[in-house]
Every structure is written in C-alpha cells, then in structure tokens.
Amino acid sequence: MRLDYLTIFPDYLAPLQLSLPGKAAAGGLIELHVHDLRAWTHDRHRTVDDTPYGGGAGMVMKPEPFGEAFADLGLAAGTAREHTTIIFTTPSGEPLTQELAHELSTRERIVFACGRYEGIDQRVIDHAAELAEVREISLGDYVLNGGEVAALAITEAVVRLIPGFMGNADSIVEESHAAQSGGLLEYPVYTKPASWQGRDVPDVLLSGDHGRIAAWRRQQQLERTAVRRPDLLHPAAAATEWEIVPAVRADAGELMTLMRACWVQEAIEADDLGVPALHETYEQVVEGILTWDTYAVRTAGRLVGSVRGRLAPPPEGEGQMWDIGRLCVAPDLQGRGLGRLLLEHIMRVTPAQATSYSLFTGVHSARNQRFYKKAGFRLRPDLPAPPKAVVMTRRR
Ligand code: SAM
C-alpha cells in the first residue's frame, strides 16, 4: 500500500517513521510519502489559505495547491479509481470505525489531505471525487487544530490490518471492535507479576482452565460494553432495569425459542440431550404458561428472561412446597443479574401456604448449582428428581 500525506506541517507526521508503521515501510510492506503542500504554491509567502467567501471567522485552504498536488501525484480522472482513496480528515466526516479501517486496508493507495484553519475549499473535495474514491473521515465529535493527528490515527488503524503487518495475526482477531469479538470491547488484560501493589490477577486467569477463562473474558466484555458503550449492544442488552410481568399465551413461541437457546447450551455442556425443557412441544409450553405462575421479562421488544412457580404436592415428610422452574435468561444477557432478579421475584410471589422452595437442575450443572447455593438453596439428594437432575430446596 502506498500512502501520501498532503500537509502544511510535514514534521507533524514524523512519527510515521516510528514503531510498526516505520518497520513496515522499511520492510517494503507500505510506502510512506509526506509532502509539504506549500511546495505547490507560487507566491513569495507560499500562501495556502485565504478569507472565506460570504464572510465569517478564520481562513479557508485554497484549492490550487491541492489541485496541483493531486496532478503531480499522478491522480488524474479515470486513473486507478477503484484502487485509490483520497481521505479528507474533517470533524464533519463519517466516524472512523474498525469496519472502515478494514475497508481501507484493502486499498492500494491512500492519499490524505490534511485540513487546517476552517477547512478546505469544497471544490477540492468535489474535484478529488473525479480522480479517486473520496472519504471524509472524522476521528470523533470534537475539533482538532488540524488533520495531521487524524491522518496518523487512520494510518495506524488501517496499516496494522494489512496482512503481514502484525507479527501475531491473532492479536487483531480478538481485540475491541473486531468482528470476531462480536463487536464488543476487549476484556481486561493482565501480565506478570501475579500480585502487584496488593492487587491480584483474577484467580480464573491462573487456573489453566481454558473454558472458564473464555467464559470469564466473554462476561467481562459484555459488562464493559454495557457500562462504557451501551450503544454497541442490542437495546435489550444495554438495559439496566428490567420489568418482570406475568407471561401470557402469546409469549409461548418466543418462550420456547428462549428455552431452546438456554437448554441446548446446557445440553451441549453436559453432553446430554435429555434435559426435560428441551423436549417440550409448543402446546406444552402454552400449557405451562396457563398452569404455572409464569413470568417474563420483555425489553426493547424481546423476551429475554422467564421463570415459573406453582404449588406442588409435598414429598413425604415435607411441608407445602413452591416449585420453581424454567429459569432462563437470553444468552447475551447472562451474568448481568437478571437470573438472580427472576429467582428473587418468583420467591417473592410464593403463596402463603408454602413453607419451602424447591427446584431441580442438572446433576452435572456446577454453574447452576453454584448459583442456587448462593441464593440459599441446598442439594437434596434424598428427594426424588428427574433423571440426571438433582433437587435443591430452601426453607422459606
Ligand atoms: N471549521 C471546521 C469545522 O467546524 O468543521 C473545523 C476546522 S479544524 C479547526 C481544522 C482541521 O482539523 C479540519 O479541516 C480537519 O482537517 C481537522 N480536524 C479537526 N477536527 C477533526 C476531527 N474530529 N476529525 C478529523 N479531522 C479533524
């Protein structure tokens, strides 16, 4: 890839020679050419700006130096349009995103026109659009003094995506905003020593259990994204408050889909497709809604959680029990406290005659058992349970 920079402050772009971009240039992966725009002026003062037509504060960058520069750089109408992009850095441009950086990393040539003062005469941009693809790009919703910092930032974001640029290609795959990260922010990272200034690296990262580490990282990504950039999440995932309402018959289709999403995952983890919830027909889900006290959480138009309870005939020697079941939370919202909220809710609406709560969960589902134990339930291997399940109870 060849990169050209048109600027009135060429020294500002000296950092391009540092670090990885410099190395990539030395290795021939990219070619960097920084040009002083004043080289294309012809007056004694090397003037690149003039007062704005129509009045107003500040100065505007003149069209002629840019026009001549484009011509000298070999940008002419009909040449290499499909391979070349001219970038105008401007606060009124499209935002720089990882997706845009990926797109730009496929170009053979990028020419940056760095603005100063109040910006560049509009005719330069219109003219450039006849020579190449034009992108007007903003670093963010704030105003810099000039386009050089933006050009540096865009360069870094783009060239590190060129195949062969990064020593370890995996580091690009997992980071924030990468498609493979599901558009989430990156999880927190740690290195040695394991303890520093009284702060310890989270135990899970030292456990060597890759499954648990992956689950922890995913959870951190979701939490971080929800707190820092809720705009990156589905509105339901960005919600911090949930309203729990009685489920109605019309919820059955969505509820069945939600249960499949939750229990297929559990079945895969336990390597056992026998989970009862997975075998319910649509009619049985409807019946469940009608015969149990079933609750649902619906947010941003999605059904994202559910739980149900009913009075059950007590096992011998036990008082009246409130049977709790089908506690499920949409996969992208797990770990956000919604499961605990649903459990608290179903315990709160327990009829007066029940003296304890009862539920069952997979005998191998350590995560679920941990969750219920934390809520005060204890394992009851003495009580009858469905195959491969274990009953847990808690006194009211
Ligand atoms: N008058 C312009 C406006 O309000 O949009 C701002 C001009 S700014 C002082 C000078 C130059 O800095 C711009 O032409 C542009 O090249 C660059 N610049 C400023 N903020 C930027 C941003 N957020 N992203 C990219 N470039 C920016």
Residues whose N, C-alpha, C, O or C-beta is under 5 A from the ligand:
A	BS01	SAM	T89 T90 P91 S92 C114 G115 R116 Y117 E118 G119 I120 I137 S138 L139 G140 Y142 V143 L144 N145 G146 G147 A150
